[in-house]
Amino acid sequence: MASLETKYLGLTLKSPVIVGSSPLTQNLVSLEKCEEAAAGAVVLKSIFEEQIENEVNKEVEVNDEYLNFSSAHNVYKRAATDFHIEKYIKLLTSAKKELSIPVIASVCCKSLSSWAEYAARFVDNGADAIELNYYPVTSDARVDGRKVDDEFMAFIEFARKNISCPLTIKMGSKYSALANKIKAIDKAGIQGAVLFNRTFQPDVDIEKMEIVSGCPTTDGNDYFDTLRWTALMSGEVKMDICANTGIHTSETAIKMLLAGAKAFEVASLPIKEGFGSITRLNNGIKAWMEAHNFNSISDFCGRLAQEESSEGYKWERTQFLKIISRD
């Protein structure tokens, strides 16, 4: 019988399906349903530095009349921030107690100076790995690409130096030299990269004339960039590639594995179709493996990566080729 077991970040997963950071991973009841549906691991809902800062600042404003000194402000801010961190740690410890699958903590940061401390606390409370969600939007035209790259590498190196557990970077695809960035992450000793981040998509309500959120979920046609870059890079790096964005069917999941992904994250699919979709993904992968006489994922993982395929050059093609008929 085909086995869905795979290795990711040095962790043994019962299946390659990881439920990514989402509303489905922000409470214990949903986390238990993920495990019941045979998810291989879960990524807790990201803890957002920006959101905590906003909430803490609002609390400070409400209590401003009681905080007459700057030192009082600082103490209160620290205590309020710790409250949010402890709330996250409570979810983490509960998940580790009740689940048998790996639990990955997720941090969405603007900076890392204070988050190294928080990540260390997550590790101390049982996190099997840390997923750092990093996606700067460089809208200042005075900032050139070299500065963006330097800040990215400083972030990576600081993270690796200060976070002791397995570490993965969930990154965006909008870098001018993406292959160089992925190789740099690998060289820095990071164990994994999640390709790619699904970012906030701003939209406009034309009646209210307000900025609103666009569609927060993906559909089944959003996977092509992830597939291309998984295939291009999986054979060039030591770290594990985890595919993300647009994986809605077992067929797409199999494509990612053939391209070299060790695992893949899903969020939009179970949000739209329920936890049973996780089971359907696993069953579809297993049925395909058995039909092709594969006993394990390692038997075919990476078979179509650029370095392994005789047609690997096709992953670099960016234009359609015209077929000229001589009839």
Secondary structure, DSSP 8 states (H G I E B T S, - for coil): --B--EEETTEEESSSEEE-SSGGGSSHHHHHHHHHTT-SEEE---EEHHHHHHHHHHHHHHTGGG--SHHHHHHHHHHHHHHHHHHHHHHHHHHHHH-SS-EEEEEE-S--TTHHHHHHHHHHTT-SEEEEEE------TT--HHHHHHHHHHHHHHHHHH--S-EEEEE-S--TTHHHHHHHHHHTT--EEEE------EEEETTTTEEEE---S--TT--HHHHHHHHHHTTT-SSEEEEESS--SHHHHHHHHHHT-SEEEESHHHHHH-THHHHHHHHHHHHHHHHTT-SBGGGTTTTTSTTT-TTGGGGG--S--------
